[in-house]
Amino acid sequence: MLKKVAFLFVLFFFMYSCIPVYTAKRISTHEISDGGQEFLELKAYTFQYKGNNFNYFKAIRDFFELSNDVNLNEFITNDFIENKELKFFISRDIDRDSYLDLTGLVFGNKDNDNQNNSHNINDKEGDITIKNGGEVHYVYIQILDENGNDLLATDNFWKSIAIQKLKKLQEKINNR
């Protein structure tokens, strides 16, 4: 009986030894958010992408028909909505899940010196370790109209058209 209890305790410990402490936000389709880290205080069309930089850059250049010398973080185009000059700000961000790894309390953390995705809470053997889990990649697209107004801030006809076109861009980025 004691062996069964010990076995169940060890099994339970291993099943719950990695406790999530932070989960990166998942975006199933898209959302209008308060923007990316790098740019203005504008509303942003935000979506999750697969993290493939080659596909990301190629899809944006192809979609907006931009030459290689155009900065993809900030550019002006008249082609997104016909006869309407729009300024685009596009940024990317990465967030990571984190979890506590309690196995070091029992077995020690001898392999943590070789891992760059974790750090110890204490500085001795047998620490509790915080490890990074999977990455989540985001794209933020902000748009100013010709008058300097945030195109995504208010519900109007132009915002609806912009969102429909941004959905197509999102598909291109994620489906290449």
Secondary structure, DSSP 4 states (H G I P E B T S, - for coil): -HHHHHHHHHHHHHHTSEEEEE-----SS-EEES--SSS-S--EEEEEE---HHHHHHHHHHHHT--TTS-TTEEEEEEEETTEEEEEEEEEEEEEEEEEETHHHHH--TTGGG-SSEEESSSSTT--EEEEEEEEEEEEEEEE-TTS-BTTTS-SHHHHHHHHHHHHHHHHHHH-
